[in-house]
Amino acid sequence: MAPSENSDNRGKHSVAVTALDGVINVNSLFTIAIFVGLSLASPGQKSLNSSKRCQPGILTVKQLVIFEVLSFSFFLFSSLIALAIKLSLHLLYSEDLSHGFSDIVSATLLRAGMLMTAISSVMGCLFLMVSMLNVVEIKTGMLYCGAKSTIISVTFLIILVSSGLLVYISAAWYAFIHANVHPHENRTA
């Protein structure tokens, strides 16, 4: 492999590892938010809304727990796959270990892992958003009561999270389409 190709591959490796580090860090922050939400999942929680019919029921608390656990599961899955890809990339670009390892790892496998990481992060965000809707209802009253604070909170939550997810999906799709991972070309001459 020519020196310029080797440095180009190392540059792509560096970008991929940085992106994977970002996914892992963001997933960790979201996991903290999950545990904060779970702290609100106790029976008998009263909202700030004084109307009795606007108080959250046990179903809202159960949904909060279910969506928080689903969100946690997707974030954990995404982080573990990202760590596996990161380790694989380090092994592929290690001058001592790449010869044997590159025969095992295929570009298809790495790309599938990248896709699974992105999809899992998106699913985790969606379930976290739904669980946050439950948190808002627990704290400010049920959405069907039409409290202004609940409607404003839910509206901004949905708009901002959906917008952020669209940007993330677009960037991840662009990176996935243009990723040029070829494990068998990483061998140094």
N, C-alpha and C positions, 0 to 999 in steps of 0.2 A: 504494500500500500504506500502511496506517495505521502510525503510529510504533510502536504496541504490537505489531503483527504483525511489523514489521521487527526489533524487539528480540527477539521470541520466536524468529524464524528465526535470528538471530545467536546466541542462546543454544543452540539445537539444533546449529548449526554448530560452536560451541565444544565441546560435549559430544562430537560425532562426531569432531572433530579430536583431542581428548584421548584418546578410545578408540583411534583409529588410531595415535596416538603410543605408547600402551601396548602394542598388538599388535607394533609395530615393535621396541620396546625388548625385549620378552620374546623375540621371535624372535631378536634379536641375542644375548641371553644363552644361549639354547638352542644357537645356532650355536657359541658358545665351548665348550659341553659336547661338541658333536660333535667338535671338533678334539682335545679331551682324550681322547675315546674312540678316535679314529683313531690317537693316539700309542701305543695298546696293541695295534694291529693289526700285529704283526710275527710272522713264523713262529717257532716254537720257544718261545713264551711258556709258562712253567711256572706252574701255580697253587700256592697255599699248601697244597693238599691233597697229602699224600705218596703216596697210592695212584696207581700207574701208570695204572689204568683210568679214573681220575677226571680225568686231564690233558686239557685242551682239544686238539682236533685242528685240522687246517688248515681244516676246514669251519666251525668256530666262528669262526675269525678272518675267513674269507671272508664269513660272514653278518654279522659286525660291520661290515665295510667296506660291504657292500651296504645294510644298514639305516641306517648313518650317512649315506651318500650320498643315499638316498631321503629321509631326514629333512631333510637340508640343502636338498634340492631343494624340498620342500614349504614350509619356512620362508622360503626365498628368494622363491619364488613369492608366498607370502602377504604378505611385506613389500613386494614390488614393486607388487602390486595395491593394498595399503593406501596406499602413497605416491602412486599414481595417483589414488585416490579423494580423498586429502587435498589434492592439487594441484587436482583438479576442484572440490572444495568451496571452496577459497580463490578460485579463479577465479569461481565462481558468486556468491560473496558480496562480490566486489570491485566497488565502485561503478563503476570505470572499464571493466571488462572483461565484466561479467555479461551485458550485452545480447546480444552476438553469441554468446557461449559457451553461454548457456542454451538457445539454439535447437538446439544440437548434442547436448547431454547430456540424456538422459532420466532420469526417476526410476527406471525399470526397469533401466537400465544401472547406475546407482549402487547400487541394491539388489542386483543380481546380483554386482557387485564386492564388496559387503560380505559376501554369502553365500560367495563364493569365498574371500575372506580367512579367514573363520571355518573353513570346511571344510579349507582347506589347513593352517591352524594345528593343527587337531585331528589331521589325518593326520600332520603332522610330529611331534606329541607321541607318537602311537602308535608310529611307527617309531623314535623316540628311545627310548621305553620298551623296545621289543624289543631295540634295540642295547645298552641298559644291562643287559638280561638276559644278553647275550653277554659284556659286560664283567665282570659278577659271576661268570659261569662261568669266564672266563679267570683271574680273580684267586683265586677260592675253590674251584674245582672244579666239575665238571659237575653239573647239577641231579639227574640220575638216580642219583647216588651218595648222595644224601640227607644231605649234610653240613648240620649245624644252621645254620651261618653262611650257607650258600647259601640254604637254605629261608627263613630269617628275612628276609634281604635281599630276595629275590624277592617274598615275601609282602607286605612293607611297600611295596615299589616298586609292585606291581600295585594294591594297595588305595588308596594315596595318589594315585597318578597317575590312576587311574580315577575316584576321587572328585572330584579337581580338574577333570578333563575334564567330568564330569557337571554340575558347577556352572558351568563356562565355557559348555558347550553350552546350558544352561538360560538363562543370562544373555544369550548371543548370540541365541538364538531369540526371547526376549522383546524384545530391542532390534530385531531384524529385523522382527518382527510390528508393533511399535509405531512404527517409524521412519516419519516423515512427510516424505519428501523430495520437494519439488516445485520443480524448477529454474525453471519458467516463472513462479513466483510471487515470485522473488527480486529482481525488478526494482524499483528504487526509483522512487517517483513523482516 
